[in-house]
Amino acid sequence: MNEAIQEAIATIEHDFGVRVLYAAESGSRAWGFASPDSDYDVRFVYAHPRDWYLSVFEQRDVIERMLPGDLDVSGWELRKALRLSSRCNLAFNEWFDSPIVYRANVHFAADIRSVNEACFQPARALYHYLSIARGTYSDHLQGDEVRIKKLFYFLRPILCCRWIEHARMQPPTRFASLLAAPWVHDEEREWINQLEQRKARANEGDLEPVPAWLRQWMLGEAGRYTAMGASLAQPTEVPHQRLDQVMRRWVGVGNGSEAQISHEMRENIASR
């Protein structure tokens, strides 16, 4: 699969005449609780040659490909990505903390992490994760038995809300890091670990009973963060000049040493 992903990235560069500056896994494989039959969700940021940005009319700024082997590959053009970063796009932020990186210019990744941090908005972030948790509960968790993976699609965003509550910063992408945080109680960590063990052996469609105490916990956490959200709002000034600098730095840069993959990232890929 790693070879297929690298080939897909190279083919996209060739077919669209772009440079992929960063590519990483997103979704359940990046979070650390993929099922045995989970898809691969590869997300990337790319840049066109400089003349593309001098067109009178803006052109398509997304590349998407569904490939054999449950491989979903899609990316955002650099200007689109920076605009989304300026609005504290949490999905984009998570790409740059993914533990599974397929392609990266280390300097570009550092630039993006810097602007993501500068544009982070605690209230917006909390509402984003809370919306995911509440939507998951409404759509998938109201029956007596539910898909076990959907429990984690509720647990992860709720623990992200708790991270934001205490740290006022971007939550880590890995579920294990969220679970290890000091504000997660030992008894919570214990029953979540037990769920993880069962999930590791489960397929996408396997069902799990929801005990009354767990339903009460889920509803209580969702209600608590619904009430808390507005209190986290704070003035945030978008760093327009820094965003422009990043844009200009990475548009039209040559393909030579700028397209490097660090030794550490190669080991990460090989280990999978």
C-alpha contacts under 8 A as a table, 3 or more apart, distances in Angstrom:
res1	aa1	res2	aa2	distance
1	M	4	A	4.93
1	M	5	I	6.17
2	N	5	I	5.10
2	N	6	Q	6.22
2	N	269	I	7.01
2	N	272	R	7.73
3	E	6	Q	5.17
3	E	7	E	6.09
4	A	7	E	5.07
4	A	8	A	6.07
5	I	8	A	5.00
5	I	9	I	6.27
5	I	42	V	7.93
5	I	71	L	7.94
5	I	102	Y	7.78
6	Q	9	I	5.20
6	Q	10	A	6.27
6	Q	102	Y	7.20
7	E	10	A	5.11
7	E	11	T	6.04
8	A	11	T	5.08
8	A	12	I	6.17
8	A	73	V	7.88
9	I	12	I	5.17
9	I	13	E	6.34
9	I	20	V	7.32
10	A	13	E	5.15
10	A	14	H	6.31
11	T	14	H	5.06
11	T	15	D	5.96
12	I	15	D	5.16
12	I	16	F	5.85
12	I	17	G	7.77
12	I	18	V	7.55
13	E	16	F	5.59
13	E	17	G	5.38
13	E	18	V	4.85
13	E	19	R	5.70
13	E	20	V	6.70
14	H	17	G	5.33
14	H	18	V	7.16
17	G	48	H	6.87
17	G	49	P	7.82
18	V	46	Y	6.30
18	V	47	A	5.60
18	V	48	H	4.74
18	V	49	P	6.92
19	R	46	Y	5.34
19	R	47	A	5.35
19	R	48	H	6.57
19	R	255	N	7.55
20	V	23	A	7.13
20	V	44	F	6.77
20	V	45	V	5.90
20	V	46	Y	4.24
20	V	47	A	6.64
20	V	103	R	7.56
21	L	44	F	7.47
21	L	45	V	5.81
21	L	46	Y	5.47
21	L	47	A	7.27
21	L	103	R	6.97
21	L	104	A	5.77
21	L	105	N	5.81
21	L	108	F	7.00
21	L	259	A	6.92
22	Y	44	F	5.40
22	Y	45	V	5.42
22	Y	46	Y	7.22
22	Y	101	V	7.93
22	Y	102	Y	7.59
22	Y	103	R	5.08
22	Y	104	A	4.31
22	Y	105	N	6.43
22	Y	108	F	7.81
22	Y	109	A	7.07
23	A	42	V	6.69
23	A	43	R	5.56
23	A	44	F	4.05
23	A	45	V	6.60
23	A	101	V	6.10
23	A	102	Y	5.31
23	A	103	R	4.83
23	A	104	A	6.41
24	A	42	V	5.64
24	A	43	R	5.57
24	A	44	F	6.41
24	A	95	W	6.20
24	A	96	F	7.71
24	A	98	S	6.39
24	A	100	I	5.73
24	A	101	V	4.21
24	A	102	Y	5.30
24	A	103	R	6.93
25	E	29	R	6.83
25	E	30	A	5.60
25	E	40	Y	7.14
25	E	41	D	5.63
25	E	42	V	4.65
25	E	43	R	6.20
25	E	95	W	7.14
25	E	98	S	6.45
25	E	99	P	7.84
25	E	100	I	5.48
25	E	101	V	6.41
25	E	102	Y	7.59
26	S	29	R	6.56
26	S	30	A	5.04
26	S	31	W	7.42
26	S	41	D	5.48
26	S	42	V	6.18
26	S	43	R	6.54
26	S	94	E	7.54
26	S	95	W	6.21
26	S	98	S	6.80
27	G	30	A	5.54
27	G	31	W	6.12
27	G	41	D	6.48
28	S	31	W	4.84
28	S	32	G	6.01
28	S	33	F	5.47
28	S	34	A	4.79
28	S	38	S	7.62
29	R	32	G	5.22
29	R	33	F	6.19
29	R	34	A	4.83
29	R	38	S	7.64
29	R	40	Y	7.26
30	A	33	F	7.94
30	A	98	S	5.63
30	A	99	P	6.13
30	A	100	I	6.31
30	A	173	T	6.87
30	A	174	R	6.41
31	W	34	A	7.66
31	W	98	S	7.80
31	W	173	T	5.65
31	W	174	R	4.35
31	W	175	F	5.17
31	W	176	A	7.94
32	G	174	R	5.88
32	G	175	F	5.98
32	G	176	A	7.13
33	F	152	F	7.95
33	F	175	F	7.55
33	F	196	E	7.40
33	F	199	K	7.76
33	F	200	A	7.25
34	A	37	D	7.83
34	A	38	S	5.72
34	A	200	A	7.59
35	S	38	S	5.09
35	S	149	K	7.73
35	S	199	K	7.05
35	S	200	A	6.19
35	S	201	R	7.60
35	S	202	A	6.53
35	S	203	N	5.76
35	S	204	E	6.28
36	P	200	A	7.40
36	P	201	R	7.55
36	P	202	A	7.38
36	P	203	N	6.21
37	D	203	N	6.46
37	D	204	E	6.83
38	S	70	D	7.89
38	S	204	E	7.30
39	D	70	D	4.88
39	D	71	L	6.20
39	D	72	D	7.37
40	Y	70	D	6.09
40	Y	71	L	4.92
40	Y	72	D	6.02
41	D	71	L	6.38
41	D	72	D	4.93
41	D	73	V	6.14
42	V	71	L	7.55
42	V	72	D	6.09
42	V	73	V	4.73
42	V	74	S	6.44
43	R	73	V	6.03
43	R	74	S	5.22
43	R	75	G	5.27
43	R	95	W	7.20
44	F	73	V	7.95
44	F	74	S	6.43
44	F	75	G	4.34
44	F	76	W	6.46
45	V	75	G	5.37
45	V	76	W	5.07
45	V	77	E	5.77
45	V	78	L	5.98
45	V	81	A	7.12
46	Y	75	G	6.96
46	Y	76	W	6.41
46	Y	77	E	5.01
46	Y	78	L	5.65
47	A	77	E	5.77
47	A	78	L	5.40
47	A	250	W	7.29
47	A	251	V	6.06
47	A	252	G	7.82
48	H	51	D	7.97
48	H	52	W	6.09
48	H	53	Y	7.67
48	H	77	E	7.71
48	H	251	V	6.78
48	H	252	G	7.20
49	P	52	W	5.85
49	P	53	Y	7.74
49	P	251	V	6.44
49	P	252	G	4.97
50	R	53	Y	5.70
50	R	54	L	7.21
50	R	251	V	5.72
50	R	252	G	4.83
51	D	54	L	5.12
51	D	55	S	7.14
52	W	55	S	5.97
53	Y	58	E	7.91
55	S	58	E	6.64
61	D	76	W	6.07
61	D	77	E	5.03
61	D	80	K	6.61
62	V	74	S	7.28
62	V	75	G	5.76
62	V	76	W	4.83
62	V	77	E	6.08
63	I	74	S	5.42
63	I	75	G	5.27
63	I	76	W	6.65
64	E	72	D	7.84
64	E	73	V	5.93
64	E	74	S	4.14
64	E	75	G	6.53
65	R	72	D	6.24
65	R	73	V	5.21
65	R	74	S	6.06
66	M	70	D	7.73
66	M	71	L	6.07
66	M	72	D	4.78
66	M	73	V	6.23
67	L	70	D	6.69
67	L	71	L	5.09
67	L	72	D	6.28
67	L	73	V	7.58
68	P	71	L	6.05
76	W	80	K	6.29
76	W	81	A	5.83
77	E	80	K	5.43
77	E	81	A	6.13
78	L	81	A	4.99
78	L	82	L	6.20
78	L	247	M	7.13
79	R	82	L	5.20
79	R	83	R	6.22
79	R	247	M	6.71
80	K	83	R	5.14
80	K	84	L	6.26
81	A	84	L	5.16
81	A	85	S	6.14
81	A	92	F	7.58
82	L	85	S	4.87
82	L	86	S	6.20
82	L	243	L	6.65
82	L	247	M	7.69
83	R	86	S	5.15
83	R	87	R	6.76
84	L	87	R	5.21
84	L	88	C	6.52
84	L	89	N	5.43
84	L	92	F	7.63
85	S	88	C	5.01
85	S	89	N	5.38
85	S	92	F	7.03
85	S	93	N	7.39
85	S	115	V	7.16
85	S	116	N	5.74
85	S	119	C	6.73
86	S	89	N	7.60
86	S	115	V	7.67
86	S	116	N	7.39
86	S	119	C	5.49
86	S	238	V	6.13
86	S	239	P	7.73
86	S	243	L	7.98
87	R	119	C	6.85
88	C	93	N	7.72
88	C	116	N	6.93
88	C	119	C	5.69
88	C	120	F	5.30
88	C	121	Q	6.32
88	C	124	R	7.42
88	C	125	A	7.30
89	N	92	F	5.52
89	N	93	N	6.35
90	L	93	N	4.91
90	L	94	E	6.20
90	L	125	A	6.62
90	L	128	H	7.49
91	A	94	E	5.21
91	A	95	W	6.73
92	F	95	W	5.34
92	F	96	F	7.20
93	N	96	F	5.64
93	N	97	D	7.08
93	N	113	R	7.60
93	N	116	N	6.35
93	N	170	Q	7.70
94	E	97	D	5.23
94	E	98	S	6.22
94	E	172	P	7.36
94	E	173	T	5.50
95	W	98	S	5.20
95	W	173	T	7.94
96	F	109	A	6.92
96	F	112	I	7.73
96	F	113	R	6.64
97	D	172	P	6.64
97	D	173	T	5.76
98	S	101	V	6.61
98	S	173	T	5.93
98	S	174	R	7.31
99	P	173	T	7.84
99	P	174	R	7.33
100	I	268	N	6.70
100	I	269	I	7.01
101	V	104	A	7.07
101	V	265	M	6.35
101	V	268	N	7.24
101	V	269	I	6.98
102	Y	265	M	7.31
102	Y	266	R	7.94
102	Y	269	I	6.48
103	R	260	Q	7.96
103	R	261	I	5.98
103	R	265	M	7.90
104	A	108	F	7.59
104	A	109	A	6.80
104	A	259	A	7.27
104	A	260	Q	6.74
104	A	261	I	5.47
104	A	262	S	7.48
104	A	265	M	7.98
105	N	108	F	5.30
105	N	109	A	6.23
105	N	258	E	6.24
105	N	259	A	5.75
105	N	260	Q	5.56
105	N	261	I	6.28
105	N	262	S	7.82
106	V	109	A	5.11
106	V	110	A	6.21
106	V	260	Q	7.77
106	V	261	I	7.59
106	V	262	S	7.21
107	H	110	A	5.08
107	H	111	D	6.27
108	F	111	D	5.06
108	F	112	I	6.32
108	F	250	W	7.58
109	A	112	I	5.20
109	A	113	R	6.16
110	A	113	R	5.16
110	A	114	S	6.16
111	D	114	S	5.18
111	D	115	V	6.51
111	D	246	V	6.74
112	I	115	V	5.25
112	I	116	N	6.02
112	I	246	V	7.90
113	R	116	N	5.01
113	R	117	E	6.15
114	S	117	E	5.28
114	S	118	A	6.32
115	V	118	A	4.92
115	V	119	C	6.07
115	V	239	P	7.74
115	V	242	R	7.34
115	V	243	L	6.97
116	N	119	C	5.21
116	N	120	F	6.06
117	E	120	F	5.26
117	E	169	M	7.76
117	E	170	Q	7.49
118	A	238	V	7.73
118	A	239	P	7.22
119	C	236	T	7.15
119	C	237	E	7.63
119	C	238	V	6.14
119	C	239	P	7.37
120	F	125	A	7.66
120	F	169	M	6.99
120	F	170	Q	7.02
121	Q	124	R	5.47
121	Q	125	A	6.06
121	Q	169	M	7.99
121	Q	233	A	7.47
121	Q	234	Q	7.37
121	Q	236	T	6.92
122	P	125	A	5.09
122	P	126	L	6.05
122	P	164	I	6.30
122	P	168	R	5.69
122	P	169	M	6.63
122	P	232	L	5.88
122	P	233	A	6.64
122	P	234	Q	7.75
123	A	126	L	5.14
123	A	127	Y	6.18
123	A	229	G	5.65
123	A	230	A	6.47
123	A	231	S	7.60
123	A	232	L	4.82
123	A	233	A	4.88
123	A	234	Q	7.64
124	R	127	Y	5.23
124	R	128	H	6.16
124	R	233	A	7.71
125	A	128	H	5.05
125	A	129	Y	6.42
125	A	161	C	7.91
125	A	164	I	7.65
125	A	170	Q	7.80
126	L	129	Y	5.37
126	L	130	L	5.95
126	L	160	C	7.57
126	L	161	C	5.24
126	L	164	I	6.58
126	L	225	Y	7.82
126	L	229	G	6.47
127	Y	130	L	4.96
127	Y	131	S	5.89
127	Y	226	T	7.93
127	Y	229	G	6.54
128	H	131	S	5.28
128	H	132	I	6.56
129	Y	132	I	5.13
129	Y	133	A	6.31
129	Y	157	P	4.76
129	Y	158	I	6.78
129	Y	160	C	6.67
129	Y	161	C	6.36
130	L	133	A	5.06
130	L	134	R	6.07
130	L	157	P	6.40
130	L	158	I	6.50
130	L	161	C	6.81
130	L	222	A	6.93
130	L	225	Y	7.15
130	L	226	T	7.43
131	S	134	R	5.19
131	S	135	G	5.92
132	I	135	G	5.16
132	I	136	T	6.05
132	I	153	Y	7.86
132	I	154	F	7.27
132	I	157	P	6.61
133	A	136	T	5.18
133	A	137	Y	6.19
133	A	153	Y	6.87
133	A	154	F	4.53
133	A	155	L	7.38
133	A	157	P	5.72
133	A	158	I	6.36
133	A	222	A	7.49
134	R	137	Y	5.06
134	R	138	S	6.08
134	R	154	F	7.52
134	R	222	A	6.89
135	G	138	S	5.10
135	G	139	D	6.02
136	T	139	D	5.28
136	T	140	H	5.56
136	T	141	L	6.77
136	T	150	K	6.99
136	T	153	Y	6.67
136	T	154	F	6.02
137	Y	140	H	5.51
137	Y	141	L	4.61
137	Y	142	Q	6.51
137	Y	154	F	6.73
138	S	141	L	6.37
138	S	142	Q	6.53
139	D	142	Q	7.44
140	H	143	G	7.57
140	H	146	V	6.74
140	H	147	R	7.63
140	H	150	K	6.68
141	L	145	E	7.89
141	L	146	V	5.76
141	L	147	R	7.98
141	L	150	K	7.22
141	L	151	L	7.27
142	Q	146	V	7.71
143	G	146	V	6.16
143	G	210	V	7.97
144	D	209	P	5.82
144	D	210	V	5.83
145	E	207	L	5.83
145	E	208	E	5.24
145	E	209	P	4.24
145	E	210	V	5.98
146	V	150	K	7.24
146	V	151	L	7.68
146	V	207	L	5.00
146	V	208	E	5.27
146	V	209	P	6.35
146	V	210	V	7.14
147	R	150	K	5.45
147	R	151	L	7.07
147	R	204	E	7.26
147	R	205	G	5.92
147	R	206	D	5.54
147	R	207	L	4.32
147	R	208	E	5.96
148	I	151	L	5.33
148	I	152	F	7.15
148	I	199	K	6.35
148	I	202	A	7.83
148	I	204	E	7.93
148	I	205	G	7.99
148	I	206	D	6.44
148	I	207	L	5.61
148	I	208	E	5.29
149	K	152	F	5.36
149	K	153	Y	6.55
149	K	199	K	6.84
149	K	204	E	6.70
150	K	153	Y	4.75
150	K	154	F	6.47
151	L	154	F	5.24
151	L	155	L	6.15
152	F	155	L	4.69
152	F	156	R	5.76
153	Y	156	R	5.80
153	Y	157	P	6.95
154	F	157	P	5.88
154	F	158	I	6.37
155	L	158	I	5.22
155	L	159	L	6.14
156	R	159	L	5.19
156	R	160	C	6.19
156	R	175	F	6.43
156	R	178	L	7.78
157	P	160	C	4.77
157	P	161	C	6.22
158	I	161	C	4.99
158	I	162	R	6.41
158	I	221	E	7.18
158	I	222	A	7.35
159	L	162	R	4.89
159	L	163	W	6.18
159	L	178	L	6.19
159	L	179	L	7.33
160	C	163	W	4.97
160	C	164	I	6.27
160	C	171	P	5.53
160	C	172	P	7.91
160	C	178	L	6.89
161	C	164	I	5.11
161	C	165	E	6.09
161	C	225	Y	7.20
162	R	165	E	4.90
162	R	166	H	6.35
162	R	183	W	7.71
163	W	166	H	5.39
163	W	167	A	5.64
163	W	168	R	7.22
163	W	169	M	7.54
163	W	170	Q	7.95
163	W	171	P	5.85
163	W	178	L	7.13
163	W	181	A	7.78
164	I	167	A	5.22
164	I	168	R	4.51
164	I	169	M	5.66
164	I	170	Q	6.87
164	I	171	P	6.62
165	E	168	R	5.97
165	E	232	L	7.94
166	H	183	W	7.69
171	P	178	L	7.28
172	P	175	F	7.51
172	P	177	S	6.42
172	P	178	L	6.52
173	T	177	S	7.79
174	R	177	S	5.50
174	R	178	L	6.79
175	F	178	L	5.11
175	F	179	L	6.19
176	A	179	L	5.05
176	A	180	A	6.13
177	S	180	A	5.10
177	S	181	A	6.49
178	L	181	A	5.54
179	L	184	V	6.40
179	L	189	R	6.46
180	A	184	V	7.01
180	A	189	R	7.85
181	A	184	V	5.74
182	P	185	H	7.50
184	V	188	E	6.65
184	V	189	R	6.70
185	H	188	E	5.24
185	H	189	R	6.26
186	D	189	R	5.01
186	D	190	E	6.16
187	E	190	E	5.04
187	E	191	W	6.49
188	E	191	W	5.55
188	E	192	I	6.09
189	R	192	I	5.21
189	R	193	N	5.99
190	E	193	N	5.20
190	E	194	Q	6.41
191	W	194	Q	5.01
191	W	195	L	6.29
192	I	195	L	4.99
192	I	196	E	6.19
193	N	196	E	4.95
193	N	197	Q	6.34
194	Q	197	Q	5.21
194	Q	198	R	6.53
195	L	198	R	5.21
195	L	199	K	6.08
196	E	199	K	4.93
196	E	200	A	6.07
197	Q	200	A	5.27
197	Q	201	R	7.00
198	R	201	R	5.58
198	R	202	A	6.46
199	K	202	A	4.84
199	K	203	N	7.72
202	A	205	G	7.95
202	A	206	D	5.94
203	N	206	D	5.55
210	V	214	L	6.45
210	V	215	R	6.61
211	P	214	L	5.46
211	P	215	R	6.50
212	A	215	R	5.17
212	A	216	Q	6.18
213	W	216	Q	5.08
213	W	217	W	6.19
214	L	217	W	4.97
214	L	218	M	6.18
215	R	218	M	5.15
215	R	219	L	6.21
216	Q	219	L	5.27
216	Q	220	G	5.98
217	W	220	G	5.06
217	W	221	E	6.13
218	M	221	E	5.31
218	M	222	A	6.22
219	L	222	A	5.20
219	L	223	G	6.06
220	G	223	G	5.15
220	G	224	R	6.08
221	E	224	R	5.08
221	E	225	Y	6.33
222	A	225	Y	5.46
222	A	226	T	6.14
223	G	226	T	5.06
223	G	227	A	6.39
224	R	227	A	5.35
224	R	228	M	6.26
225	Y	228	M	4.77
225	Y	229	G	5.92
226	T	229	G	5.74
227	A	230	A	7.41
228	M	231	S	5.69
228	M	232	L	7.26
229	G	232	L	5.74
229	G	233	A	7.47
230	A	233	A	5.62
239	P	242	R	5.46
239	P	243	L	6.31
240	H	243	L	5.13
240	H	244	D	6.16
241	Q	244	D	5.11
241	Q	245	Q	6.20
242	R	245	Q	5.02
242	R	246	V	6.31
243	L	246	V	5.21
243	L	247	M	6.22
244	D	247	M	5.00
244	D	248	R	6.17
245	Q	248	R	5.24
245	Q	249	R	6.01
246	V	249	R	5.09
246	V	250	W	6.37
247	M	250	W	5.62
247	M	251	V	6.21
248	R	251	V	5.47
249	R	253	V	7.28
250	W	253	V	5.63
253	V	258	E	7.50
254	G	258	E	6.83
255	N	258	E	5.80
255	N	259	A	5.83
256	G	259	A	6.19
257	S	260	Q	5.74
261	I	265	M	6.37
261	I	266	R	6.65
262	S	265	M	5.19
262	S	266	R	6.31
263	H	266	R	5.07
263	H	267	E	6.31
264	E	267	E	5.18
264	E	268	N	6.29
265	M	268	N	4.83
265	M	269	I	6.25
266	R	269	I	5.13
266	R	270	A	6.11
267	E	270	A	4.98
267	E	271	S	5.98
268	N	271	S	5.29
268	N	272	R	6.85
269	I	272	R	5.56
